[in-house]
């Protein structure tokens, strides 16, 4: 899984599986609509940031390892299990903890669910599936580099819907990010067109989802766990419809060789990321969150080179550096 503001547009994460938060990567955990910050900090922000980075990077590396290294190439089933796990997990947390007290501030009617939650959930489902499918064909570092284009895609969609005004500064930032991502793509040694198309489509669906969140759920206070509470069952249901046609019974037949521990622990790490995101949002400023996301992406790329043996060229490092600089400018842009 699985597992994301400035100018009313927040760009996630992520990651999507990634977590339900807007992880649009610069990898930042943004709540679906509006952040809620606790008044008391029981743990130092640096510890919370470190935990979030560990979970966020762990989800991506674990997914890649499971899908490719453990030879379990079933991204639809994996996403379905993640979302089912999250649907059950959020309801247990709502019943036995105070982590989902934010549910009381959400006025969810049946009409709002059909008009808003359902279409956004469908987009999120498509984004998660396609993103995990890309891991079958592309390296983790290259996928992270491509995800840097997400803010550009969000801006393009926002411009087309008349939600944002074009400015010289934004145009320069978009150009900077686009140039950096293009350079990183050109420097990729193991470029795969199928994986590239999957990831581009995942970014398109995720960016559309982010814009729709801002338009359809404006004014609602939903932190990452509250968002997950509503969207996880929708994503799981859509995935269950797709699963028989996409992967059939093969994932179930191969479950024995995978083992329950791997599957449950993988979903647990993804769910843990959403819990960590709630605490992270209340622990640091917007700029700190941005820098934490950049640090996470850099560590993830370096870790993938060490753990998964991924190759990153010098041209990609330069290109991604340019794109990350553009992401920081985008996140701190006030216009």
C-alpha positions in Angstrom: 0.0 0.0 0.0 -0.9 2.9 -0.2 -0.1 6.0 1.5 -1.2 13.2 1.0 -2.0 22.7 2.0 -0.8 25.3 -0.1 -3.4 27.2 -1.9 -6.0 24.7 -0.9 -4.2 21.9 -2.8 -2.4 19.3 -0.9 -0.3 16.7 -2.7 0.1 13.4 -1.0 1.5 10.2 -0.7 1.3 7.2 -1.5 2.2 6.0 -1.6 -0.5 5.9 -1.7 -0.3 1.7 -1.1 0.5 3.0 0.0 -1.4 4.9 2.6 -4.7 6.7 2.3 -3.1 10.0 3.0 -2.2 12.4 0.4 1.3 11.1 -0.1 1.8 12.7 -3.4 5.3 12.4 -2.7 7.2 14.6 -1.9 6.1 11.9 0.4 4.3 14.1 2.7 1.4 12.8 4.8 -1.4 15.3 4.3 -4.9 14.6 5.5 -7.6 14.3 2.9 -9.1 17.7 3.6 -8.0 19.6 6.7 -5.3 19.0 9.3 -6.1 18.6 13.0 -3.3 19.3 15.3 -3.3 18.0 18.9 -2.5 20.5 21.6 -0.1 18.3 23.5 3.1 16.6 22.3 4.0 13.6 24.4 6.9 12.5 22.1 9.6 14.7 20.6 8.8 15.5 16.9 12.1 14.1 15.7 11.1 10.7 17.1 7.7 10.9 15.4 9.3 11.9 12.1 11.8 9.0 12.3 9.0 6.5 12.9 7.0 7.9 10.0 10.0 7.7 7.7 10.6 4.1 8.8 7.0 3.1 8.1 6.7 5.1 4.9 9.9 3.6 3.4 9.1 0.2 4.8 5.7 0.0 3.1 7.3 0.7 -0.3 10.3 -1.6 0.1 8.1 -4.4 1.6 5.6 -4.2 -1.3 8.4 -4.4 -3.8 10.0 -7.3 -2.0 6.8 -9.2 -1.7 5.7 -8.7 -5.3 9.0 -9.3 -7.0 11.6 -10.9 -4.7 9.1 -13.3 -3.1 7.5 -14.0 -6.5 4.0 -13.1 -5.5 3.0 -10.9 -8.5 -0.6 -10.1 -7.5 -0.9 -6.3 -6.9 -4.7 -6.3 -7.1 -5.0 -9.0 -4.4 -2.4 -7.3 -2.3 -4.2 -3.9 -2.5 -7.5 -5.6 -1.7 -6.0 -7.3 1.4 -4.5 -4.0 2.5 -7.8 -2.1 2.2 -9.8 -4.9 3.9 -7.2 -5.0 6.7 -7.5 -1.2 7.0 -11.3 -1.2 7.0 -11.3 -3.7 9.9 -8.4 -2.0 11.7 -10.0 1.5 11.6 -13.3 0.2 13.1 -11.4 -1.6 15.9 -9.5 1.6 16.6 -12.8 3.6 16.6 -14.3 1.2 19.1 -11.4 0.7 21.5 -9.2 3.8 21.2 -9.5 7.6 20.9 -7.6 7.8 17.6 -10.8 8.2 15.6 -12.6 10.7 17.7 -12.5 12.9 14.6 -15.4 10.8 13.3 -17.8 12.8 15.5 -17.1 16.0 13.6 -17.9 14.4 10.2 -21.5 14.7 9.1 -21.7 11.7 6.7 -25.1 11.4 5.0 -26.0 8.7 2.5 -26.2 11.3 -0.3 -22.7 12.6 0.5 -21.4 9.1 0.6 -22.8 8.3 -2.9 -21.8 11.7 -4.4 -18.4 12.2 -2.8 -16.9 9.2 -1.0 -17.8 6.6 -3.7 -16.2 8.4 -6.7 -13.1 9.4 -4.7 -12.8 5.9 -3.4 -13.0 4.5 -7.0 -10.2 6.8 -8.1 -8.1 5.9 -5.1 -8.6 2.2 -5.8 -7.4 2.6 -9.4 -4.4 4.7 -8.2 -3.3 2.0 -5.7 -3.7 -0.9 -8.1 -1.8 0.8 -10.9 0.9 2.0 -8.6 1.5 -1.5 -7.2 1.5 -2.9 -10.8 4.3 -0.5 -11.6 6.5 -2.2 -9.0 6.4 -5.4 -11.1 8.3 -3.6 -13.9 10.2 -0.6 -12.5 12.7 0.0 -9.7 11.7 1.7 -6.4 14.0 4.7 -7.0 12.7 5.3 -10.5 9.1 5.1 -9.3 9.9 7.6 -6.5 11.4 9.9 -9.1 8.3 9.7 -11.3 6.0 10.4 -8.3 7.7 13.8 -8.0 5.6 14.8 -11.0 2.4 14.5 -9.0 2.2 18.2 -8.0 2.5 19.1 -11.7 -0.4 16.8 -12.6 -2.5 18.2 -9.7 -1.8 21.8 -11.0 -2.7 20.9 -14.6 -6.0 19.4 -13.5 -6.7 22.3 -11.2 -6.0 24.8 -14.1 -8.3 22.9 -16.4 -11.1 23.0 -13.8 -10.5 26.7 -13.1 -9.5 26.0 -9.5 -6.1 27.7 -9.7 -4.7 30.7 -11.5 -1.6 30.4 -13.7 1.3 32.5 -12.5 4.9 33.0 -13.5 6.2 31.5 -10.3 4.1 28.4 -10.6 5.0 28.0 -14.3 8.7 28.1 -13.4 8.2 25.5 -10.6 6.3 23.2 -12.9 9.0 23.5 -15.5 11.7 22.8 -13.0 10.0 19.7 -11.7 9.1 18.5 -15.2 12.7 19.0 -16.4 14.1 17.1 -13.3 11.7 14.1 -13.8 12.5 14.0 -17.5 16.2 14.0 -16.8 15.8 11.2 -14.3 13.7 9.2 -16.8 16.3 9.6 -19.5 19.0 8.3 -17.1 17.0 5.2 -16.2 19.0 2.1 -17.3 16.2 -0.4 -16.9 13.4 1.6 -18.4 10.2 -0.4 -19.0 7.4 1.1 -21.0 4.7 -1.0 -19.5 5.7 0.0 -15.9 6.1 3.6 -17.0 2.5 3.6 -18.4 1.2 2.0 -15.2 2.9 4.7 -13.0 1.8 7.6 -15.2 -1.8 6.3 -15.0 -1.5 5.9 -11.3 -0.3 9.5 -11.0 -3.2 10.7 -13.2 -5.8 8.9 -11.0 -4.2 10.0 -7.8 -4.0 13.7 -9.0 -7.6 13.6 -10.0 -8.5 12.2 -6.6 -6.7 14.9 -4.8 -8.5 17.6 -6.8 -11.8 16.0 -6.2 -11.1 15.7 -2.5 -10.6 19.5 -2.4 -13.7 20.1 -4.4 -16.2 17.6 -3.0 -15.0 17.3 0.6 -14.2 21.0 1.2 -14.8 21.9 4.8 -14.8 18.4 6.3 -12.2 17.7 9.0 -10.7 14.4 8.2 -7.3 13.3 9.4 -5.6 10.2 7.7 -7.3 7.6 9.9 -10.8 9.2 9.5 -10.2 9.3 5.8 -9.1 5.6 5.8 -12.2 4.7 7.8 -14.5 5.9 5.0 -12.4 5.1 1.9 -10.9 1.7 2.8 -14.2 -0.2 2.5 -15.0 1.5 -0.8 -11.5 0.6 -2.2 -11.7 -2.9 -1.0 -15.2 -3.4 -2.6 -14.0 -2.0 -6.0 -10.9 -4.2 -5.8 -12.9 -7.3 -5.0 -14.9 -6.7 -8.2 -11.8 -6.3 -10.3 -9.8 -9.2 -8.7 -11.6 -12.2 -10.4 -11.0 -10.7 -13.8 -7.5 -9.4 -13.2 -5.9 -12.3 -11.3 -8.5 -15.0 -10.8 -7.8 -17.6 -8.2 -4.0 -17.6 -8.6 -3.3 -15.4 -5.6 -5.3 -17.7 -3.3 -3.6 -20.8 -4.6 -0.1 -19.3 -3.9 -1.0 -18.1 -0.4 0.4 -21.3 1.1 3.9 -20.6 -0.3 3.8 -17.0 0.9 2.6 -17.7 4.4 0.2 -15.7 6.6 2.8 -13.9 8.5 4.2 -12.1 5.4 0.8 -11.0 4.2 -0.5 -9.8 7.6 2.8 -8.1 8.5 2.8 -6.4 5.1 -0.7 -5.0 5.6 0.2 -4.1 9.2 3.1 -1.9 8.1 0.8 -0.1 5.7 -1.8 0.4 8.4 0.9 1.5 10.8 1.9 4.2 8.4 -1.6 5.8 8.6 -1.4 5.8 12.4 2.0 7.4 12.3 0.8 10.0 9.9 -1.8 11.2 12.4 0.8 11.9 15.0 3.2 13.4 12.4 0.7 16.0 11.3 0.3 17.3 14.8 4.0 17.2 15.6 5.7 19.5 13.1 5.2 22.6 11.0 4.4 22.5 7.3 8.0 23.2 6.3 9.3 20.5 8.6 6.8 18.1 7.0 8.1 19.0 3.6 11.7 18.5 4.6 10.9 15.2 6.3 9.2 14.0 3.0 12.3 15.0 1.0 14.6 13.2 3.5 12.4 10.1 3.3 12.6 10.0 -0.4 16.4 10.3 -0.4 16.7 7.6 2.2 14.3 5.4 0.4 16.3 5.6 -2.8 19.6 4.9 -1.1 18.0 2.1 0.9 16.6 0.5 -2.2 20.0 0.6 -3.8 21.4 -1.3 -0.7 18.5 -3.6 0.1 17.0 -4.4 -3.3 20.2 -3.8 -5.4 18.6 -1.0 -7.5 20.8 1.0 -9.8 20.7 4.8 -9.9 22.8 6.7 -12.4 24.5 10.0 -11.8 22.1 11.7 -14.3 19.2 10.5 -12.3 20.6 11.8 -9.1 21.0 15.2 -10.7 17.5 15.2 -12.3 15.8 14.0 -9.1 17.7 16.7 -7.1 16.3 19.3 -9.4 12.8 17.8 -9.1 13.0 17.7 -5.3 14.1 21.4 -5.2 11.1 22.2 -7.3 8.9 20.2 -4.8 10.2 22.2 -1.9 9.5 25.4 -3.7 6.0 24.1 -4.6 5.2 23.2 -1.0 6.5 26.5 0.4 4.9 28.6 -2.4 2.2 30.9 -1.0 0.8 32.4 -4.2 
